Amino acid sequence: MNKCRKERTGTVMAIIRFQCAIVLRIVLTLIFFIILTPLALARRVLGHDPMARKQWKRGTESVFVNRDHRFTAEDLGSPK
């Protein structure tokens, strides 16, 4: 009897793991499409451009910022 119960427990656990994997994918997909996609679309509509793509496409100059700064021990102690 103990052996039979052990086999059922293994099968039940396999079914539970399979269901968890399916439910996890469904939940993550819903989060992506319900929360992240509208947020990204709203940011695009409002003109958020963190990579400065419009500036890059408009001109012939580089959009990279030249940062000539020598770091000292004080910079590492209190970053700005």
C-alpha positions in Angstrom: 0.0 0.0 0.0 2.8 2.4 0.8 4.4 1.8 -2.6 1.2 2.5 -4.5 0.7 5.7 -2.5 4.3 6.8 -3.3 3.7 6.3 -7.1 0.5 8.4 -7.0 2.2 11.1 -5.1 4.9 11.3 -7.8 2.3 11.5 -10.5 0.3 14.1 -8.7 3.4 16.2 -8.2 4.3 16.0 -11.9 0.8 17.2 -12.8 1.0 20.0 -10.3 4.4 21.1 -11.7 3.0 21.0 -15.2 0.0 23.2 -14.2 2.3 25.6 -12.4 4.4 26.0 -15.5 1.3 26.7 -17.6 -0.2 29.1 -15.1 3.1 31.0 -14.7 3.4 31.6 -18.4 -0.2 32.8 -18.6 0.2 35.2 -15.7 3.4 36.6 -17.1 1.9 37.1 -20.5 -1.1 38.9 -19.0 1.2 41.2 -17.0 3.1 42.0 -20.1 0.1 42.8 -22.3 -2.1 44.5 -19.6 0.6 46.5 -17.8 3.8 46.9 -19.8 2.5 47.3 -23.3 0.1 50.2 -22.5 2.8 51.9 -20.4 5.2 51.7 -23.3 2.6 53.0 -25.7 1.8 55.9 -23.4 5.4 56.8 -23.0 5.9 56.8 -26.8 2.7 59.0 -27.4 4.0 61.5 -24.8 7.3 61.7 -26.7 9.7 60.0 -24.2 12.9 59.4 -26.2 15.6 58.1 -23.8 18.0 57.2 -26.6 17.7 60.5 -28.4 16.8 58.8 -31.6 15.1 61.9 -33.1 18.1 64.0 -32.5 20.3 61.3 -34.0 18.1 61.1 -37.1 17.9 64.9 -37.5 21.5 66.0 -37.6 24.8 64.9 -38.8 26.5 65.6 -35.4 27.2 63.0 -32.8 24.7 62.6 -30.0 27.2 61.1 -27.7 28.1 63.3 -24.7 31.9 63.9 -24.3 32.7 63.4 -20.6 36.3 64.6 -19.9 36.5 64.3 -16.2 39.3 62.9 -14.0 37.9 61.1 -11.0 39.4 61.7 -7.6 39.0 60.0 -4.3 36.4 62.6 -3.3 34.3 61.7 -6.3 34.1 58.1 -5.2 33.3 59.1 -1.6 30.4 61.3 -2.4 28.9 60.7 -5.9 26.8 63.4 -7.4 
